Amino acid sequence: MTELHFLSLAQLSHKIREQEITPQEVAQDYLRRIKKLQPRLKAFAHVDAESAAREAQVAGEAVLGREPLGPLHGLPITVKSCIDVAGWPCAAGSLLRKDYRPSSDAVLAQRLRAAGAVLLGNTTTPEFLMSYETDNRLTGRTSNPWNVEFSAGGSSGGEAAAIASGCSAGGVGSDGGGSIREPAHFCGICGLKPTPGRIPLSGHYPAGNSAFGWLGVVGPMARTVGDLKILFNVLQGPEPGDALTVPVRHIQIKNGGDKLRIGILEDGALGRVTPETQLAVRRAAQLLAYAGFELEPLRLNNLERVLELWWVFFGTVIGELLQGEIRGREELLSPIFCDYLEAASPAGWAPMSMQQFVDKCAARDRERARILEAVREVPILLSPVSAGPAFRHGKGGYRIDGGYRESMRHSQWLNLVGFPGVSVPMGVSEEGMPIGVQVIGRPYEDELLLDVAERLEQARGPWQGPRIAE
């Protein structure tokens, strides 16, 4: 029998509604799990056990009173610690923000509460979210629940570790270059990077309402694609405080997926992947073909230029914007954030001019238009999430051979052009670490993307979690 803390959101919701379990029992089970595993995993930046118990009590009384129940009623949810929750520390992994406690909830936290969620706490990130490994000087290093010698990924590494280990039933991360999909892949769960504008970014740090707000998004993370769909339906929708949000019509698979074309992404610019990663993509392609989809190779030329432009914004521009916040306090910065800064502004670097910035934005739009034309008749793509499975602690970086700018290229290009992508677990490496594949959709077709990813998940079989030594 599946332990309570490994049930899906859909399963937990059914049991609560049928009064087989109470929200109080669910919350206490998760809080006990957190207390047991937090010393080893360090997935949480803050746990609010008292508030969670109160919210669970209220949720339980609503069930007994036969009140209308929301889609997340009584379900234990977490959020990344760069997302405002009133009264909670929201440091984004930095000593420079250790005293920041917002006075109000981010819009997405408001939507989670309105849907009935019980918020357990917030999860760890690297400093200012700028690394693919979660480690900082506030909370320390977050470990992978499959093997604590390995990284949980970043920047949503705490969220991925919490969900994979059964310390959270689902939650919200953010993604500016793979920061949802890569930790999900490393920890063997699912994560959606939605199209920019589908979920409001209000209350997220760094702020997303800017001239390049399309680069980063917030999105759901969970153990199954079905649970991603539940969370996405709660979180998505326009918000007056975020001018980039848009209302979107739901596009569904027709005829059970027959004749829907899926391109297997092939491009030398994305670099080499491990044989196990290749095998996982091949297995996913076979399962989708058996399910009735049409699979074909697809090449997106000029991705090298796309990736160069992504680094202009993620590296040069964001690095420059952060200078004002860190100036004079450099001694408080973490080593992995310093690694990012040194890569973003190497020796001889000069600030970008306004004309250069406008030119890069125009170049980004041209590349996006070219790729949209290339996928006009192929609505779904299939690719690796990264070059390989989780690395051991301290083995990643921006300035090493085979580092982040080489190993994470399969994820980064989506952020430059605004495409949605889902990480779906598909295999396990020889070292026993999970391997995910990336299912990619066209902008604003997130529901179609999730439908295809769920078909792949159903063909793969039930989710298998880590057996962390306890």
Secondary structure as the mmCIF struct_conf table of DSSP 4:
data_model
#
loop_
_struct_conf.conf_type_id
_struct_conf.id
_struct_conf.beg_label_comp_id
_struct_conf.beg_label_asym_id
_struct_conf.beg_label_seq_id
_struct_conf.end_label_comp_id
_struct_conf.end_label_asym_id
_struct_conf.end_label_seq_id
HELX_RH_3T_P HELX_RH_3T_P1 LEU A 4 PHE A 6
BEND BEND1 LEU A 7 LEU A 7
HELX_RH_AL_P HELX_RH_AL_P1 LEU A 9 ARG A 17
TURN_TY1_P TURN_TY1_P1 GLU A 18 GLN A 19
BEND BEND2 GLU A 20 ILE A 21
HELX_RH_AL_P HELX_RH_AL_P2 PRO A 23 LEU A 41
STRN STRN1 PHE A 44 VAL A 47
HELX_RH_AL_P HELX_RH_AL_P3 ALA A 49 LEU A 64
TURN_TY1_P TURN_TY1_P2 GLY A 65 ARG A 66
TURN_TY1_P TURN_TY1_P3 PRO A 71 GLY A 74
STRN STRN2 PRO A 76 LYS A 80
TURN_TY1_P TURN_TY1_P4 SER A 81 CYS A 82
STRN STRN3 ILE A 83 ILE A 83
TURN_TY1_P TURN_TY1_P5 ALA A 86 GLY A 87
BEND BEND3 TRP A 88 TRP A 88
TURN_TY1_P TURN_TY1_P6 ALA A 92 GLY A 93
HELX_RH_3T_P HELX_RH_3T_P2 LEU A 95 ARG A 97
TURN_TY1_P TURN_TY1_P7 LYS A 98 ASP A 99
BEND BEND4 SER A 103 SER A 104
HELX_RH_AL_P HELX_RH_AL_P4 VAL A 107 ALA A 114
TURN_TY1_P TURN_TY1_P8 ALA A 115 GLY A 116
STRN STRN4 VAL A 118 THR A 123
BEND BEND5 PRO A 126 PRO A 126
HELX_RH_3T_P HELX_RH_3T_P3 GLU A 127 LEU A 129
BEND BEND6 TYR A 132 GLU A 133
STRN STRN5 ASP A 135 ASN A 136
TURN_TY1_P TURN_TY1_P9 ARG A 137 THR A 139
STRN STRN6 GLY A 140 ARG A 141
STRN STRN7 SER A 143 ASN A 144
TURN_TY1_P TURN_TY1_P10 PRO A 145 TRP A 146
STRN STRN8 ASN A 147 SER A 151
BEND BEND7 GLY A 154 SER A 156
HELX_RH_AL_P HELX_RH_AL_P5 GLY A 157 ALA A 164
TURN_TY1_P TURN_TY1_P11 SER A 165 GLY A 166
BEND BEND8 CYS A 167 CYS A 167
BEND BEND9 ALA A 169 ALA A 169
STRN STRN9 GLY A 171 ASP A 175
BEND BEND10 GLY A 176 GLY A 178
TURN_TY1_P TURN_TY1_P12 SER A 179 ILE A 180
HELX_RH_AL_P HELX_RH_AL_P6 ARG A 181 CYS A 187
TURN_TY1_P TURN_TY1_P13 GLY A 188 GLY A 188
STRN STRN10 CYS A 190 LYS A 193
HELX_LH_PP_P HELX_LH_PP_P1 PRO A 194 THR A 195
TURN_TY1_P TURN_TY1_P14 PRO A 196 GLY A 197
BEND BEND11 ARG A 198 ILE A 199
TURN_TY1_P TURN_TY1_P15 SER A 202 GLY A 203
STRN STRN11 HIS A 204 HIS A 204
BEND BEND12 TYR A 205 PRO A 206
BEND BEND13 SER A 210 SER A 210
TURN_TY1_P TURN_TY1_P16 ALA A 211 TRP A 214
BEND BEND14 LEU A 215 LEU A 215
STRN STRN12 VAL A 217 ALA A 222
BEND BEND15 ARG A 223 THR A 224
HELX_RH_AL_P HELX_RH_AL_P7 VAL A 225 LEU A 235
BEND BEND16 GLY A 237 GLY A 237
STRN STRN13 GLU A 239 GLU A 239
TURN_TY1_P TURN_TY1_P17 PRO A 240 GLY A 241
STRN STRN14 ASP A 242 ASP A 242
TURN_TY1_P TURN_TY1_P18 ALA A 243 LEU A 244
BEND BEND17 LYS A 254 LYS A 254
HELX_RH_3T_P HELX_RH_3T_P4 ASN A 255 GLY A 257
TURN_TY1_P TURN_TY1_P19 ASP A 258 LYS A 259
STRN STRN15 ARG A 261 LEU A 265
HELX_RH_3T_P HELX_RH_3T_P5 GLY A 268 LEU A 270
HELX_RH_AL_P HELX_RH_AL_P8 PRO A 275 TYR A 290
TURN_TY1_P TURN_TY1_P20 ALA A 291 GLY A 292
HELX_LH_PP_P HELX_LH_PP_P2 PHE A 293 PHE A 293
STRN STRN16 GLU A 294 LEU A 298
TURN_TY1_P TURN_TY1_P21 ASN A 301 ASN A 302
HELX_RH_AL_P HELX_RH_AL_P9 LEU A 303 TRP A 311
HELX_RH_PI_P HELX_RH_PI_P1 VAL A 312 VAL A 317
HELX_RH_AL_P HELX_RH_AL_P10 ILE A 318 ILE A 326
TURN_TY1_P TURN_TY1_P22 ARG A 327 GLY A 328
HELX_RH_3T_P HELX_RH_3T_P6 GLU A 330 LEU A 332
HELX_RH_AL_P HELX_RH_AL_P11 PRO A 335 ALA A 344
BEND BEND18 SER A 345 SER A 345
TURN_TY1_P TURN_TY1_P23 ALA A 347 GLY A 348
HELX_LH_PP_P HELX_LH_PP_P3 PRO A 351 SER A 353
HELX_RH_AL_P HELX_RH_AL_P12 MET A 354 ALA A 374
TURN_TY1_P TURN_TY1_P24 VAL A 375 GLU A 377
STRN STRN17 ILE A 380 PRO A 384
BEND BEND19 VAL A 385 PRO A 389
HELX_LH_PP_P HELX_LH_PP_P4 ALA A 390 PHE A 391
STRN STRN18 ARG A 392 ARG A 392
TURN_TY1_P TURN_TY1_P25 HIS A 393 GLY A 394
BEND BEND20 TYR A 398 ILE A 400
TURN_TY1_P TURN_TY1_P26 ASP A 401 GLY A 402
HELX_RH_AL_P HELX_RH_AL_P13 TYR A 404 SER A 407
TURN_TY1_P TURN_TY1_P27 MET A 408 MET A 408
HELX_RH_AL_P HELX_RH_AL_P14 ARG A 409 VAL A 417
TURN_TY1_P TURN_TY1_P28 GLY A 418 GLY A 418
STRN STRN19 GLY A 421 VAL A 428
TURN_TY1_P TURN_TY1_P29 GLU A 430 GLU A 431
BEND BEND21 GLY A 432 GLY A 432
STRN STRN20 PRO A 434 GLY A 441
TURN_TY1_P TURN_TY1_P30 PRO A 443 TYR A 444
HELX_RH_AL_P HELX_RH_AL_P15 ASP A 446 ARG A 460
BEND BEND22 PRO A 462 PRO A 462
#
